[in-house]
Amino acid sequence: MMDVGASVCLVCSDDFDLKEDKMSKLGSIVSICFLSVAVIHVGVGKAATPPWSYEQDADLGFRYSYPHTLFSETEGDGKPAFHYFVSHDSDAKFLVGAWNNREGRTPDEFKRWLFTNAGGYDDVTYRPRGRSWFVLSGYRGDDIYYEKVIFSCGGQVVNVMAITYPTEQRDLYDPVVERMEDTFKPGVPCS
């Protein structure tokens, strides 16, 4: 497939007779071509990116984003500082939330608690971690899950983002999850 910008530059160069003019026309061609390519690439990039919603929780201050063309908020289980979302046209769903870490668990202790009590962590394929965070990702049946947990405020607050989506839709959801993960941040400042 030919680059759209390259075809614009070919059209631009056909409009000028380089034999009659010297460097000034060549400079004009280059300027017009670069400007055309920039405008086209900005337009294509915006068209390919669905509108995103950027949110901040009122209680614990964590920030998150999601494409509102794919997800809408739904009723949860009444936990404060938790937000639940479902896909408009698939079985994908995600939640974001936070709670005060009254038990004083460390990230490693909380991860062990998940493995022991929550279930569904038999097929973990990705598990990076840092001092105050960890990620668990893998498969649950025909679905992919991705969970990021961040401890903030010196370990006093646990922030979580979890998403599940059908494996056959990974081409759609993998880049969405990457962007959601990049924008998921704990609340600041700590009280």
SULHU-V747124 format. One record per pair of residues at least 12 apart in sequence whose C-alpha atoms are under 6 Angstrom apart, sorted by the first residue. I is the first residue (numbers start at 1). J is the second residue. Records with the same first field share a line. If there is no record, write none. Layout:
BEGIN
I = J  J
END
This chain:
BEGIN
5 = 37
9 = 33
51 = 67
52 = 66  67  68
53 = 65  66
60 = 187
61 = 187
62 = 185  186  187
63 = 184  185
64 = 183  184
65 = 180
70 = 87  88
71 = 85  86  87  88
72 = 85  86
73 = 85
81 = 97  98
82 = 96  97
83 = 95  96
92 = 164  165
93 = 163  164
94 = 162  163
95 = 161  162
96 = 160  161
97 = 159  160
98 = 158  159
99 = 157  158
100 = 156  157
101 = 156  157
123 = 138  139
124 = 137  138
125 = 137  138
132 = 150  151
133 = 149  150  151
134 = 148  149
135 = 147  148
142 = 167
143 = 165  166  167
144 = 164  165  167
145 = 163  164
146 = 162  163
147 = 161  162
148 = 160  161
153 = 190
END
